[in-house]
Amino acid sequence: MASDDDETLTIGGLRLILVLPGIVASIFALVFVLVNMHQLAKLPTGKDINKPKIDQLSKQIKDGARAFLVAEYKYLSWFVAFLSAVLLIIFSLQYDATGSQGVRTFAGFIVGAILSASAGWMGMMVATDGNVRTTVACIGTESPDDPTALPKGLSVAFKTGSIMGFTVVGLGLFGVSLMIFVLGIGYNDEHTMQVMSGFGFGASAIALFARVAGGIYTKAADVGADLVGKLEAGIDEDDPHNPAVIADNVGDNVGDVAGMGADLFESYVGSIIAAATLGAQLKSSDKILLPFFLSASGIVCSMIGCFAVSTNETGKSGKNTNMAGLMWALEKGMYLAGFLFVGAAAGICAWLDEMKSFGCVIIGLVAGMMIGKVTEYFTSFDFAPVRSITDRGKTGAATVVIQGLGVGMLSCVPPTVIIVAAILACAALENDYGVAIAAVGMLATLGITLATDAYGPVADNAGGLAEMDPSVPDYVRDRTDCLDALGNTTAATGKGFAIGSAVLTSLSLLAAFKAQAFDSETTGDSETTALEDMGGLDIGDPVILSGVIFGAMLPYMFAALTMISVGKAAAEIIQEVRRQFAEVDGLLNVIKRATAGEEIPEAEDVLPESDKCVRISTESSVREMIAPGAYAILAPLFVGFLVGPRCLMGLLSGAISSGCMVAIMMSNAGGAWDNSKKYCEALGIKKTDQGKACIVGDTVGDPFKDTSGPSLNILIKLMSMVSLTIAPLLRDNEDWYRAYYGAIPLALFIICSAVLVVKGILTWKDPLADLGGSEPKSEEEEGLKSTEIELADKAEQGL
């Protein structure tokens, strides 16, 4: 079926071939989701084994997660409405070559945003149903020697994760295929892919806000719970007497499930759009067809791979479990899916006479697997890097932080070499299109890859439920800890995979932007000129270099904003937890008794006001997501319209380069710190000084791995997608051409900053200053201060 002509993929002909495989495969994926949801619903919950409390706790987590997403989506609905209206007006007035460019871009943006949000919502709702069933599976026959409990727990958690994974790929491929069919009516291939960038823009915008807000939520609660609960009060992780424990478990879902789902949804559809856009630029219908056929086959291969996930590891109570054996339980499913996909891709590429592209697909797939294994090496406590961090705990928290930073920085080397080698090899085979189709190959089996990633927070929540219900035996927590430690590794592996795919996708979008922004043949404006007459894209050109430097700064600014936001939100949580320890009648006494090992009768137990921490986390995360999200969208707009497309090319290049490095470093350092704490727990030293030093490292790493790091890969994709969307408006513009248009987004940038400063969102001010936290001024505050001193004394005594 080879062709190098400019045949349009018409509705009556090949365009139906283009969309049909994607729609059929996505329907299979969504049916697979429904079947798994039905099977999950039939599994026993707490009431079925006479432990209704874990059902109540699970409901609290689910209600908190739902409340957060409702609040977040309420704000985002206004944002989507405003930005879609802006796109409609701009494209209708300034660039409307075919009469309906504005309407089509508007529709694509709306649908992309809705599907991205839906993927996160559906995944999170199922994850909060799966956590209690995983706990029940790990309880098993209520015997410490039950050999089936751990395998069943892994199976249930993975089944829950698979629902998330196939929801993302099902909605993503269905949305892209359907919108190309609908938006392409009456359009040729090139114009169709231009308006499809609006779909990707909508998905990217929602993904960024979901990742940032979810990350701030989860890590603010986690840091608050750890610092006051573990270090000051000396209580266990997920102790039900910690006021922030419910918010912490809610955060696992809104950050690591809903946020990651929206993130990879955007990567998935972005890679398809980028490859098809470059195919349209090359006037090759086969190159447009290829990413859709590959993605469709990848869904089927991933479904088959899911059936291979199982384990014979028992570990009896959960201790001394072979973590490599548990990891293999998940990996063999991914490897099976990968091998099946290679065969399917070979057949598809041979049919389309695109065997060079097949080489690029293999390179992308292998690169993704290699990045995953390298990430596992740097973040699993089975290997030396994490154990070296634990060893540094003998000399205090400072050396734990230093070693973790070193491990994170060093972990940039292998993934960078892999990504660079993949880019060079793909470019040698198929130029820019080779890089784009490699990203499609890397993400083709996303269904099962994301299932292993979403498995992690489900296992984490299951352990939290086991800890919070005193009727659940301790050996159950040992089992969930094994699953949780594995989840930390799969989460870190998933983040590494997400970063690698983000770089390839962003480069593809950058190439698509270059092809559309510097196409002098399509413009009749005498005031514009060809790229060669502008001086080309020489890196030594001051305009290009200025863009590179400015772009390289943006990931650091973005990471700083999100880190500071976590610190501010965590401070509010810490203050609330300390207040409750001091003011909730009987709570501190119960904590003392529980810490001493005394079993608390239900009639004498005192539980904290957890809903207040949930509310604080929700309000602070939604408030703090505004600045990073607004800057990520406005920066490419004002640079592109004010200076020009050449400077914007430099900005994107710089942002991709530095964003990749910072994201890898932060994600891997955070994962390594986290598992160094888990290693202390496995060694039974978590309440020693060495264990507490590793807890400090884990607390530092929380926003690294779950907020700032993962958000950066969305940042570089979002800026690339924004640039691709506005490329027709910048086509062949000279530097500073009609710079007054750029003054508008620049003014918005400045006004937004001023408003955020006035509202106290961008500020160096102590977030607790208004609460009088610095100096007690009343008897009530004196009591709180005394409690803090008392808790600190207890921590020093090793309680």
ChimeraX attribute file (.defattr): number of C-alpha atoms within 10 A of each C-alpha:
attribute: neighborCount
match mode: 1-to-1
recipient: residues
	/A:1	10
	/A:2	14
	/A:3	13
	/A:4	11
	/A:5	11
	/A:6	15
	/A:7	14
	/A:8	17
	/A:9	24
	/A:10	18
	/A:11	17
	/A:12	8
	/A:13	10
	/A:14	16
	/A:15	21
	/A:16	14
	/A:17	16
	/A:18	24
	/A:19	23
	/A:20	19
	/A:21	21
	/A:22	27
	/A:23	21
	/A:24	14
	/A:25	22
	/A:26	27
	/A:27	16
	/A:28	18
	/A:29	28
	/A:30	19
	/A:31	15
	/A:32	18
	/A:33	21
	/A:34	14
	/A:35	13
	/A:36	16
	/A:37	18
	/A:38	11
	/A:39	12
	/A:40	20
	/A:41	14
	/A:42	10
	/A:43	15
	/A:44	15
	/A:45	22
	/A:46	17
	/A:47	13
	/A:48	10
	/A:49	13
	/A:50	10
	/A:51	15
	/A:52	13
	/A:53	17
	/A:54	28
	/A:55	19
	/A:56	16
	/A:57	20
	/A:58	25
	/A:59	15
	/A:60	20
	/A:61	27
	/A:62	23
	/A:63	15
	/A:64	24
	/A:65	27
	/A:66	19
	/A:67	14
	/A:68	25
	/A:69	22
	/A:70	13
	/A:71	13
	/A:72	21
	/A:73	18
	/A:74	11
	/A:75	14
	/A:76	20
	/A:77	14
	/A:78	11
	/A:79	15
	/A:80	19
	/A:81	13
	/A:82	12
	/A:83	16
	/A:84	22
	/A:85	15
	/A:86	14
	/A:87	22
	/A:88	20
	/A:89	15
	/A:90	16
	/A:91	23
	/A:92	20
	/A:93	11
	/A:94	11
	/A:95	17
	/A:96	15
	/A:97	11
	/A:98	11
	/A:99	11
	/A:100	16
	/A:101	24
	/A:102	25
	/A:103	20
	/A:104	25
	/A:105	26
	/A:106	25
	/A:107	21
	/A:108	28
	/A:109	28
	/A:110	22
	/A:111	19
	/A:112	30
	/A:113	25
	/A:114	17
	/A:115	23
	/A:116	31
	/A:117	24
	/A:118	18
	/A:119	28
	/A:120	30
	/A:121	25
	/A:122	17
	/A:123	28
	/A:124	32
	/A:125	19
	/A:126	21
	/A:127	29
	/A:128	29
	/A:129	21
	/A:130	28
	/A:131	31
	/A:132	31
	/A:133	28
	/A:134	36
	/A:135	33
	/A:136	29
	/A:137	26
	/A:138	31
	/A:139	27
	/A:140	20
	/A:141	14
	/A:142	15
	/A:143	14
	/A:144	19
	/A:145	15
	/A:146	17
	/A:147	18
	/A:148	19
	/A:149	29
	/A:150	30
	/A:151	21
	/A:152	21
	/A:153	25
	/A:154	29
	/A:155	20
	/A:156	26
	/A:157	31
	/A:158	27
	/A:159	27
	/A:160	31
	/A:161	31
	/A:162	29
	/A:163	30
	/A:164	34
	/A:165	31
	/A:166	30
	/A:167	26
	/A:168	33
	/A:169	32
	/A:170	28
	/A:171	23
	/A:172	26
	/A:173	28
	/A:174	25
	/A:175	22
	/A:176	26
	/A:177	23
	/A:178	15
	/A:179	22
	/A:180	21
	/A:181	19
	/A:182	14
	/A:183	21
	/A:184	23
	/A:185	13
	/A:186	12
	/A:187	17
	/A:188	15
	/A:189	25
	/A:190	21
	/A:191	18
	/A:192	25
	/A:193	26
	/A:194	25
	/A:195	28
	/A:196	29
	/A:197	27
	/A:198	29
	/A:199	33
	/A:200	33
	/A:201	29
	/A:202	30
	/A:203	32
	/A:204	33
	/A:205	32
	/A:206	30
	/A:207	31
	/A:208	29
	/A:209	25
	/A:210	31
	/A:211	30
	/A:212	30
	/A:213	35
	/A:214	34
	/A:215	35
	/A:216	36
	/A:217	35
	/A:218	29
	/A:219	33
	/A:220	36
	/A:221	32
	/A:222	27
	/A:223	27
	/A:224	30
	/A:225	28
	/A:226	26
	/A:227	18
	/A:228	25
	/A:229	27
	/A:230	23
	/A:231	23
	/A:232	21
	/A:233	27
	/A:234	24
	/A:235	23
	/A:236	19
	/A:237	17
	/A:238	25
	/A:239	23
	/A:240	23
	/A:241	23
	/A:242	29
	/A:243	31
	/A:244	33
	/A:245	27
	/A:246	30
	/A:247	31
	/A:248	27
	/A:249	31
	/A:250	31
	/A:251	32
	/A:252	31
	/A:253	33
	/A:254	33
	/A:255	27
	/A:256	26
	/A:257	34
	/A:258	31
	/A:259	34
	/A:260	33
	/A:261	33
	/A:262	31
	/A:263	31
	/A:264	31
	/A:265	30
	/A:266	32
	/A:267	33
	/A:268	27
	/A:269	29
	/A:270	33
	/A:271	32
	/A:272	30
	/A:273	30
	/A:274	34
	/A:275	32
	/A:276	30
	/A:277	32
	/A:278	27
	/A:279	26
	/A:280	27
	/A:281	19
	/A:282	17
	/A:283	19
	/A:284	21
	/A:285	25
	/A:286	24
	/A:287	27
	/A:288	26
	/A:289	23
	/A:290	25
	/A:291	28
	/A:292	27
	/A:293	22
	/A:294	27
	/A:295	28
	/A:296	27
	/A:297	23
	/A:298	30
	/A:299	27
	/A:300	21
	/A:301	26
	/A:302	29
	/A:303	20
	/A:304	17
	/A:305	24
	/A:306	23
	/A:307	13
	/A:308	17
	/A:309	21
	/A:310	19
	/A:311	18
	/A:312	12
	/A:313	19
	/A:314	20
	/A:315	22
	/A:316	20
	/A:317	23
	/A:318	25
	/A:319	16
	/A:320	13
	/A:321	18
	/A:322	14
	/A:323	18
	/A:324	13
	/A:325	13
	/A:326	21
	/A:327	18
	/A:328	15
	/A:329	20
	/A:330	26
	/A:331	22
	/A:332	17
	/A:333	23
	/A:334	27
	/A:335	18
	/A:336	19
	/A:337	28
	/A:338	25
	/A:339	14
	/A:340	19
	/A:341	26
	/A:342	21
	/A:343	12
	/A:344	18
	/A:345	26
	/A:346	19
	/A:347	14
	/A:348	19
	/A:349	23
	/A:350	16
	/A:351	13
	/A:352	18
	/A:353	16
	/A:354	18
	/A:355	17
	/A:356	15
	/A:357	27
	/A:358	24
	/A:359	21
	/A:360	29
	/A:361	31
	/A:362	22
	/A:363	25
	/A:364	32
	/A:365	24
	/A:366	18
	/A:367	26
	/A:368	28
	/A:369	19
	/A:370	18
	/A:371	26
	/A:372	22
	/A:373	16
	/A:374	18
	/A:375	29
	/A:376	25
	/A:377	20
	/A:378	25
	/A:379	33
	/A:380	29
	/A:381	28
	/A:382	16
	/A:383	12
	/A:384	13
	/A:385	23
	/A:386	27
	/A:387	21
	/A:388	17
	/A:389	29
	/A:390	28
	/A:391	18
	/A:392	21
	/A:393	27
	/A:394	17
	/A:395	12
	/A:396	18
	/A:397	21
	/A:398	15
	/A:399	19
	/A:400	27
	/A:401	24
	/A:402	14
	/A:403	24
	/A:404	33
	/A:405	22
	/A:406	15
	/A:407	23
	/A:408	27
	/A:409	17
	/A:410	16
	/A:411	24
	/A:412	20
	/A:413	14
	/A:414	14
	/A:415	25
	/A:416	16
	/A:417	12
	/A:418	19
	/A:419	21
	/A:420	14
	/A:421	14
	/A:422	24
	/A:423	26
	/A:424	13
	/A:425	18
	/A:426	26
	/A:427	17
	/A:428	14
	/A:429	18
	/A:430	17
	/A:431	14
	/A:432	21
	/A:433	26
	/A:434	29
	/A:435	34
	/A:436	37
	/A:437	35
	/A:438	34
	/A:439	36
	/A:440	34
	/A:441	33
	/A:442	29
	/A:443	31
	/A:444	34
	/A:445	31
	/A:446	28
	/A:447	30
	/A:448	34
	/A:449	26
	/A:450	28
	/A:451	26
	/A:452	32
	/A:453	28
	/A:454	34
	/A:455	35
	/A:456	27
	/A:457	29
	/A:458	36
	/A:459	34
	/A:460	26
	/A:461	30
	/A:462	33
	/A:463	28
	/A:464	28
	/A:465	31
	/A:466	29
	/A:467	22
	/A:468	21
	/A:469	19
	/A:470	17
	/A:471	12
	/A:472	19
	/A:473	15
	/A:474	14
	/A:475	20
	/A:476	27
	/A:477	24
	/A:478	25
	/A:479	30
	/A:480	30
	/A:481	22
	/A:482	27
	/A:483	31
	/A:484	25
	/A:485	23
	/A:486	26
	/A:487	23
	/A:488	26
	/A:489	28
	/A:490	29
	/A:491	28
	/A:492	30
	/A:493	30
	/A:494	26
	/A:495	28
	/A:496	30
	/A:497	27
	/A:498	27
	/A:499	29
	/A:500	27
	/A:501	29
	/A:502	29
	/A:503	24
	/A:504	27
	/A:505	35
	/A:506	32
	/A:507	25
	/A:508	30
	/A:509	31
	/A:510	25
	/A:511	24
	/A:512	29
	/A:513	28
	/A:514	19
	/A:515	17
	/A:516	25
	/A:517	24
	/A:518	23
	/A:519	15
	/A:520	16
	/A:521	10
	/A:522	11
	/A:523	16
	/A:524	9
	/A:525	11
	/A:526	6
	/A:527	10
	/A:528	18
	/A:529	19
	/A:530	17
	/A:531	19
	/A:532	9
	/A:533	9
	/A:534	14
	/A:535	12
	/A:536	13
	/A:537	16
	/A:538	12
	/A:539	13
	/A:540	9
	/A:541	15
	/A:542	11
	/A:543	21
	/A:544	24
	/A:545	21
	/A:546	18
	/A:547	27
	/A:548	24
	/A:549	16
	/A:550	20
	/A:551	28
	/A:552	21
	/A:553	16
	/A:554	24
	/A:555	29
	/A:556	18
	/A:557	13
	/A:558	21
	/A:559	24
	/A:560	14
	/A:561	18
	/A:562	27
	/A:563	22
	/A:564	18
	/A:565	30
	/A:566	30
	/A:567	20
	/A:568	24
	/A:569	26
	/A:570	27
	/A:571	19
	/A:572	20
	/A:573	29
	/A:574	25
	/A:575	17
	/A:576	20
	/A:577	25
	/A:578	22
	/A:579	19
	/A:580	19
	/A:581	26
	/A:582	20
	/A:583	15
	/A:584	13
	/A:585	13
	/A:586	15
	/A:587	18
	/A:588	19
	/A:589	13
	/A:590	19
	/A:591	25
	/A:592	17
	/A:593	12
	/A:594	17
	/A:595	15
	/A:596	11
	/A:597	9
	/A:598	11
	/A:599	12
	/A:600	14
	/A:601	8
	/A:602	8
	/A:603	6
	/A:604	9
	/A:605	15
	/A:606	18
	/A:607	16
	/A:608	20
	/A:609	17
	/A:610	20
	/A:611	15
	/A:612	16
	/A:613	26
	/A:614	29
	/A:615	15
	/A:616	19
	/A:617	32
	/A:618	28
	/A:619	17
	/A:620	22
	/A:621	26
	/A:622	23
	/A:623	18
	/A:624	24
	/A:625	25
	/A:626	18
	/A:627	19
	/A:628	22
	/A:629	21
	/A:630	17
	/A:631	21
	/A:632	21
	/A:633	22
	/A:634	20
	/A:635	20
	/A:636	26
	/A:637	24
	/A:638	22
	/A:639	25
	/A:640	29
	/A:641	27
	/A:642	23
	/A:643	21
	/A:644	26
	/A:645	32
	/A:646	29
	/A:647	28
	/A:648	32
	/A:649	27
	/A:650	25
	/A:651	29
	/A:652	26
	/A:653	24
	/A:654	25
	/A:655	27
	/A:656	29
	/A:657	16
	/A:658	20
	/A:659	29
	/A:660	23
	/A:661	21
	/A:662	22
	/A:663	29
	/A:664	33
	/A:665	26
	/A:666	29
	/A:667	31
	/A:668	33
	/A:669	33
	/A:670	29
	/A:671	32
	/A:672	37
	/A:673	37
	/A:674	29
	/A:675	26
	/A:676	31
	/A:677	30
	/A:678	26
	/A:679	23
	/A:680	23
	/A:681	15
	/A:682	17
	/A:683	12
	/A:684	11
	/A:685	14
	/A:686	20
	/A:687	20
	/A:688	15
	/A:689	18
	/A:690	21
	/A:691	26
	/A:692	24
	/A:693	27
	/A:694	34
	/A:695	27
	/A:696	25
	/A:697	31
	/A:698	29
	/A:699	24
	/A:700	21
	/A:701	26
	/A:702	28
	/A:703	29
	/A:704	29
	/A:705	29
	/A:706	30
	/A:707	31
	/A:708	29
	/A:709	32
	/A:710	32
	/A:711	32
	/A:712	31
	/A:713	31
	/A:714	31
	/A:715	28
	/A:716	30
	/A:717	34
	/A:718	30
	/A:719	30
	/A:720	32
	/A:721	32
	/A:722	25
	/A:723	30
	/A:724	30
	/A:725	24
	/A:726	25
	/A:727	22
	/A:728	24
	/A:729	20
	/A:730	21
	/A:731	26
	/A:732	27
	/A:733	26
	/A:734	20
	/A:735	18
	/A:736	17
	/A:737	18
	/A:738	14
	/A:739	16
	/A:740	13
	/A:741	15
	/A:742	19
	/A:743	16
	/A:744	16
	/A:745	21
	/A:746	19
	/A:747	13
	/A:748	15
	/A:749	19
	/A:750	13
	/A:751	12
	/A:752	17
	/A:753	17
	/A:754	13
	/A:755	12
	/A:756	17
	/A:757	13
	/A:758	11
	/A:759	11
	/A:760	12
	/A:761	20
	/A:762	17
	/A:763	13
	/A:764	10
	/A:765	11
	/A:766	12
	/A:767	17
	/A:768	14
	/A:769	10
	/A:770	9
	/A:771	13
	/A:772	11
	/A:773	15
	/A:774	11
	/A:775	11
	/A:776	14
	/A:777	10
	/A:778	10
	/A:779	9
	/A:780	13
	/A:781	17
	/A:782	13
	/A:783	15
	/A:784	21
	/A:785	19
	/A:786	13
	/A:787	19
	/A:788	19
	/A:789	13
	/A:790	14
	/A:791	23
	/A:792	17
	/A:793	14
	/A:794	16
	/A:795	20
	/A:796	13
	/A:797	9
	/A:798	15
	/A:799	18
